[in-house]
Amino acid sequence: MIFNYYSKLKQLLQQDNHDLDLATNDQFIRIIPNEKKWENDQWKEYIQNVDFQYMDRNQVLSQLKKNFDPSLRSIIYPWIANKTVPSPIDYKLFAQNPCAQDNIIFRDIERTHSHLQFYKSKRKSSKKHVQRASQQLDSVKSIIDEKLLNDFFSLNQRRLFYLLRAYANQDPSIGYVQGMNYIMGLLLFLLDDSNSLFSGEMKAYQMFLFINVKMNWSQTYNKSMKKLKSMVQHVEVLLQQNLPDVYKVICNLDQPFIFFMDQYFFGLMSYKTPLEFSAKILDIFIIQGEQIIFDVLLRVFTLNRNEIKQLYDKDEQTQFIKEILPMSIEKFGIQALIPNSEIII
């Protein structure tokens, strides 16, 4: 009966010359704008003629959710950042000066997007070498210089180190916090320019400033964690309202709720996730903000609802929920977690 109703609705919409399509599944009935994917020239024309601050957000968001040419990020992201964030003219100075978190950054570089060839280490045993070097640095309070970085890291790992150090120096009230490495690392990979390494770094750095300053994401990392706590509480409310049985399971575990959720906000869902997924999340995030994280998490827990309820051992439940995002991507696919539609009725 319900499908007959929506078939009739679709006919009426089409008669009224609305360019809409209809999709259904077991959880949602959605009206989807049937807009064709923009080609490269259309993107370039839009960026040249429309100021980012006055764009049609729904239209751009709809296009970002489609499979567009990855090379377009090198013009889309600067279009977003250039209009809202001043050019980081002091980047080189910030990158060269040591910062208080140099040792922490040094440790984290090795694990950052290590599945990408772009960030492969120079040595197979690099992880042990890095740990040993880091311990030595702690004991003698040495300064991390170019020679030390050359000994342990590949070119792109060194570039990432300097990017993270620069931000830590530019915003000492926040400094460097674990999770930033995954966002900055993703930006550098997506915006890298083989013809000008420095140009790629500047694009990544400016976009990172856009996220942290213009989008106020730096408040996720501050000592009070006020923004992080607020977002985690919102996830709690979503689960309470939509999946009370799952929420009850999580509450009965021996860990605070934030223990399971902080990784998704600190690294924008790019930790232990495939590149296609993390890049798409980033694309949507820069337009929609943290709403995409809420949407994906609700879908992830909905899809795994029955399996979570069937686990009775607390250790198994804890491990399952801690790894639920990468497992869900592998099990259900990216398309099931990131919906293409915006209007749900």
C-alpha positions as CSV (number, residue, x, y, z in Angstrom):
1,M,0.0,0.0,0.0
2,I,2.8,2.4,1.0
3,F,4.6,1.8,-2.3
4,N,1.4,2.6,-4.3
5,Y,1.1,5.8,-2.4
6,Y,4.7,6.9,-3.2
7,S,4.4,5.8,-6.8
8,K,1.4,8.1,-7.0
9,L,3.4,10.9,-5.3
10,K,6.2,10.4,-7.8
11,Q,3.8,10.8,-10.7
12,L,2.4,14.0,-9.2
13,L,5.8,15.4,-8.7
14,Q,6.8,14.6,-12.3
15,Q,3.6,16.2,-13.6
16,D,4.5,19.3,-11.7
17,N,7.8,19.4,-13.6
18,H,9.9,18.8,-10.5
19,D,13.2,17.1,-11.4
20,L,13.0,14.5,-8.6
21,D,13.6,10.9,-8.1
22,L,12.4,8.6,-5.3
23,A,14.3,6.0,-3.3
24,T,13.1,3.6,-0.6
25,N,14.7,1.1,1.8
26,D,13.8,-0.5,5.0
27,Q,14.5,2.6,7.1
28,F,14.0,5.7,5.0
29,I,11.8,7.0,2.3
30,R,13.6,9.8,0.5
31,I,13.0,12.3,-2.2
32,I,16.3,12.8,-4.0
33,P,17.1,15.7,-6.4
34,N,17.8,14.0,-9.7
35,E,20.6,16.4,-10.6
36,K,23.3,15.4,-13.0
37,K,26.9,15.2,-11.9
38,W,28.9,18.4,-12.7
39,E,31.7,17.9,-15.1
40,N,35.1,19.5,-14.5
41,D,34.3,22.6,-16.6
42,Q,31.1,23.1,-14.7
43,W,32.9,23.0,-11.4
44,K,35.5,25.5,-12.7
45,E,32.8,27.8,-14.0
46,Y,30.9,27.7,-10.7
47,I,34.0,28.5,-8.7
48,Q,35.0,31.3,-10.9
49,N,31.5,32.9,-10.8
50,V,30.2,32.2,-7.3
51,D,31.6,33.4,-4.0
52,F,31.9,30.6,-1.5
53,Q,30.1,32.6,1.1
54,Y,27.1,33.0,-1.2
55,M,26.9,29.6,-2.7
56,D,23.9,27.3,-2.7
57,R,25.0,24.9,0.0
58,N,22.6,22.2,-0.8
59,Q,23.6,22.2,-4.4
60,V,27.3,22.1,-3.7
61,L,26.8,19.5,-1.0
62,S,24.8,17.3,-3.4
63,Q,27.6,17.5,-5.9
64,L,30.3,16.8,-3.4
65,K,28.5,13.6,-2.5
66,K,28.8,12.4,-6.1
67,N,31.9,10.7,-7.4
68,F,33.7,13.7,-8.9
69,D,37.2,13.9,-10.3
70,P,39.6,13.9,-7.4
71,S,41.9,16.4,-9.1
72,L,39.1,19.0,-8.6
73,R,39.9,19.2,-4.9
74,S,42.9,21.2,-5.8
75,I,40.6,24.0,-7.0
76,I,37.5,23.4,-4.7
77,Y,39.4,23.4,-1.4
78,P,41.4,26.6,-2.1
79,W,38.1,28.2,-3.4
80,I,36.7,27.5,0.1
81,A,39.7,28.5,2.1
82,N,40.9,31.6,0.2
83,K,37.7,33.5,0.8
84,T,37.7,32.9,4.5
85,V,41.2,32.4,5.8
86,P,44.1,34.8,5.3
87,S,47.1,33.4,3.5
88,P,49.5,31.9,6.0
89,I,52.5,34.1,5.2
90,D,54.4,33.0,8.4
91,Y,54.1,29.3,7.6
92,K,57.9,28.7,7.0
93,L,58.8,30.5,10.2
94,F,56.3,28.4,12.2
95,A,57.5,25.2,10.5
96,Q,61.2,25.7,11.2
97,N,60.9,26.7,14.9
98,P,60.8,23.9,17.4
99,C,57.5,23.5,19.3
100,A,56.7,22.0,22.7
101,Q,55.0,18.9,21.1
102,D,57.8,18.1,18.6
103,N,58.4,14.7,20.3
104,I,54.7,13.7,20.2
105,I,54.4,14.7,16.5
106,F,57.6,12.8,15.8
107,R,56.0,9.6,17.3
108,D,52.7,10.0,15.5
109,I,54.1,10.6,12.0
110,E,55.0,6.9,11.6
111,R,51.4,5.7,12.2
112,T,49.7,8.4,10.2
113,H,48.0,6.9,7.1
114,S,50.7,4.3,6.9
115,H,48.6,2.2,4.5
116,L,49.1,4.8,1.8
117,Q,52.2,4.5,-0.4
118,F,52.4,8.3,-0.1
119,Y,53.5,8.0,3.5
120,K,55.6,4.8,3.4
121,S,58.6,5.0,5.7
122,K,62.2,4.8,4.4
123,R,62.9,1.7,6.4
124,K,61.0,-1.5,7.1
125,S,62.0,-1.3,10.8
126,S,61.2,2.4,10.9
127,K,58.6,2.1,13.7
128,K,61.1,0.6,16.2
129,H,63.7,3.2,15.2
130,V,61.3,6.0,15.6
131,Q,60.3,4.8,19.1
132,R,63.9,4.4,20.1
133,A,64.8,7.8,18.8
134,S,61.8,9.4,20.5
135,Q,62.9,7.8,23.9
136,Q,66.4,9.3,23.3
137,L,64.9,12.7,22.6
138,D,62.9,12.6,25.8
139,S,66.0,11.8,27.8
140,V,68.3,14.4,26.4
141,K,65.8,17.0,25.4
142,S,67.3,17.2,21.9
143,I,65.9,19.4,19.1
144,I,64.4,17.6,16.2
145,D,66.2,18.9,13.1
146,E,66.3,18.2,9.4
147,K,69.1,15.6,9.8
148,L,67.1,13.6,12.3
149,L,64.0,13.7,10.2
150,N,65.9,12.6,7.1
151,D,67.3,9.6,9.0
152,F,63.8,8.3,9.9
153,F,61.2,9.6,7.6
154,S,60.3,9.8,3.9
155,L,59.9,13.1,2.1
156,N,56.1,13.3,2.6
157,Q,56.4,12.2,6.2
158,R,58.8,15.1,6.8
159,R,56.5,17.5,5.1
160,L,53.6,16.3,7.3
161,F,55.8,16.8,10.4
162,Y,56.5,20.5,9.4
163,L,52.9,21.1,8.7
164,L,51.8,19.9,12.2
165,R,54.7,21.7,13.9
166,A,53.7,24.9,12.1
167,Y,50.1,24.7,13.4
168,A,51.3,24.0,16.9
169,N,53.4,27.1,16.8
170,Q,50.7,29.2,15.2
171,D,48.1,28.3,17.8
172,P,50.1,27.6,21.0
173,S,46.9,27.7,23.1
174,I,45.9,24.5,21.4
175,G,49.2,23.2,20.1
176,Y,49.3,19.7,18.6
177,V,46.8,17.1,19.6
178,Q,46.6,13.5,18.3
179,G,44.0,13.3,15.6
180,M,45.2,16.4,13.9
181,N,47.8,14.2,12.1
182,Y,45.1,12.3,10.3
183,I,43.3,15.4,9.1
184,M,46.5,17.2,8.0
185,G,47.8,14.0,6.5
186,L,44.7,13.5,4.5
187,L,44.7,17.1,3.3
188,L,48.3,16.9,2.2
189,F,47.7,13.7,0.3
190,L,44.5,15.1,-1.4
191,L,46.0,18.5,-2.3
192,D,49.6,17.5,-3.1
193,D,51.0,19.2,-6.2
194,S,53.8,17.2,-7.8
195,N,54.9,20.3,-9.8
196,S,55.2,22.3,-6.6
197,L,55.6,20.6,-3.3
198,F,55.4,23.9,-1.4
199,S,52.2,24.8,-3.2
200,G,50.6,21.5,-2.0
201,E,51.7,22.2,1.6
202,M,50.3,25.7,1.5
203,K,46.9,24.4,0.3
204,A,46.8,21.8,2.9
205,Y,47.8,24.2,5.7
206,Q,45.3,26.9,4.6
207,M,42.6,24.3,4.5
208,F,43.5,23.0,7.9
209,L,43.3,26.6,9.2
210,F,39.9,26.9,7.6
211,I,38.7,23.8,9.5
212,N,40.2,24.8,12.8
213,V,39.6,28.5,12.7
214,K,36.6,29.2,10.5
215,M,34.8,26.1,11.4
216,N,35.9,26.4,15.1
217,W,37.2,22.8,15.0
218,S,40.2,23.7,17.2
219,Q,37.8,23.8,20.2
220,T,37.4,20.0,19.8
221,Y,41.1,19.8,20.9
222,N,41.2,22.3,23.7
223,K,41.8,21.3,27.3
224,S,38.2,21.8,28.4
225,M,37.0,19.6,25.5
226,K,33.7,21.5,25.7
227,K,33.0,21.1,22.0
228,L,33.9,17.4,21.9
229,K,31.8,16.7,25.0
230,S,28.9,18.5,23.4
231,M,29.1,16.5,20.2
232,V,29.5,13.2,22.0
233,Q,26.4,14.1,24.1
234,H,24.5,14.7,20.9
235,V,25.4,11.2,19.7
236,E,24.2,9.9,23.0
237,V,20.8,11.6,22.5
238,L,20.5,10.2,19.0
239,L,21.1,6.7,20.2
240,Q,18.7,7.2,23.2
241,Q,16.0,8.4,20.8
242,N,16.5,6.0,17.9
243,L,18.3,3.0,19.3
244,P,17.6,2.8,23.0
245,D,18.5,-0.9,23.2
246,V,22.0,-0.2,21.7
247,Y,22.4,2.8,24.0
248,K,21.7,0.6,27.0
249,V,24.3,-1.9,25.9
250,I,27.0,0.8,25.7
251,C,26.0,2.4,29.0
252,N,26.4,-1.0,30.7
253,L,30.1,-1.3,29.6
254,D,32.9,-0.3,31.9
255,Q,34.0,2.7,29.8
256,P,32.6,6.2,29.5
257,F,30.7,6.9,26.3
258,I,33.3,9.4,25.1
259,F,35.9,6.5,25.1
260,F,34.1,5.1,22.1
261,M,33.3,8.3,20.3
262,D,36.3,10.7,20.6
263,Q,38.3,9.0,17.7
264,Y,35.6,9.9,15.2
265,F,35.8,13.6,16.0
266,F,39.5,14.0,16.6
267,G,40.4,12.5,13.3
268,L,37.2,13.2,11.3
269,M,36.6,9.5,10.8
270,S,39.9,9.0,9.0
271,Y,41.5,6.6,11.5
272,K,41.6,3.0,10.2
273,T,39.3,3.8,7.4
274,P,39.9,3.5,3.6
275,L,40.9,6.6,1.6
276,E,37.7,6.7,-0.4
277,F,35.6,6.9,2.8
278,S,37.7,9.4,4.7
279,A,38.1,11.7,1.7
280,K,34.3,11.7,1.1
281,I,33.7,12.5,4.8
282,L,36.1,15.4,4.5
283,D,34.4,16.7,1.3
284,I,31.0,16.8,3.0
285,F,32.3,18.0,6.4
286,I,33.8,21.2,5.0
287,I,30.3,22.2,3.8
288,Q,28.0,20.5,6.3
289,G,30.2,20.4,9.5
290,E,29.9,17.6,12.1
291,Q,26.4,16.7,11.0
292,I,27.9,14.1,8.6
293,I,29.6,12.4,11.5
294,F,26.3,12.2,13.4
295,D,24.5,10.8,10.3
296,V,27.2,8.2,9.7
297,L,27.4,7.1,13.3
298,L,23.6,6.7,13.5
299,R,23.6,4.6,10.4
300,V,26.5,2.5,11.6
301,F,24.8,1.6,14.9
302,T,21.5,1.0,13.1
303,L,23.1,-1.4,10.7
304,N,24.8,-3.3,13.5
305,R,21.9,-3.2,16.0
306,N,21.1,-6.9,16.0
307,E,24.7,-8.0,16.2
308,I,25.4,-5.7,19.2
309,K,22.4,-7.1,21.1
310,Q,23.6,-10.6,20.4
311,L,27.0,-10.0,22.1
312,Y,26.9,-10.8,25.9
313,D,30.5,-10.6,26.9
314,K,31.5,-7.1,27.9
315,D,35.0,-7.4,26.4
316,E,33.5,-8.5,23.0
317,Q,31.0,-5.7,23.1
318,T,33.7,-3.1,23.9
319,Q,36.0,-4.3,21.1
320,F,33.1,-4.5,18.6
321,I,31.9,-1.0,19.3
322,K,35.5,0.4,19.4
323,E,36.1,-1.0,15.9
324,I,32.5,-0.6,14.6
325,L,33.3,1.9,11.8
326,P,36.0,0.1,9.9
327,M,34.1,-3.1,10.3
328,S,30.9,-1.5,8.9
329,I,32.7,-0.1,5.9
330,E,34.0,-3.5,5.1
331,K,30.7,-5.3,5.7
332,F,28.2,-2.9,4.3
333,G,30.2,-0.7,1.9
334,I,30.7,3.1,1.9
335,Q,27.5,3.8,0.0
336,A,25.4,2.3,2.8
337,L,27.0,4.7,5.4
338,I,27.1,7.9,3.4
339,P,23.7,8.6,1.9
340,N,23.4,10.5,-1.3
341,S,20.1,12.2,-0.4
342,E,19.4,15.1,1.8
343,I,15.7,15.3,2.2
344,I,14.1,12.6,4.2
345,I,10.3,12.4,4.6
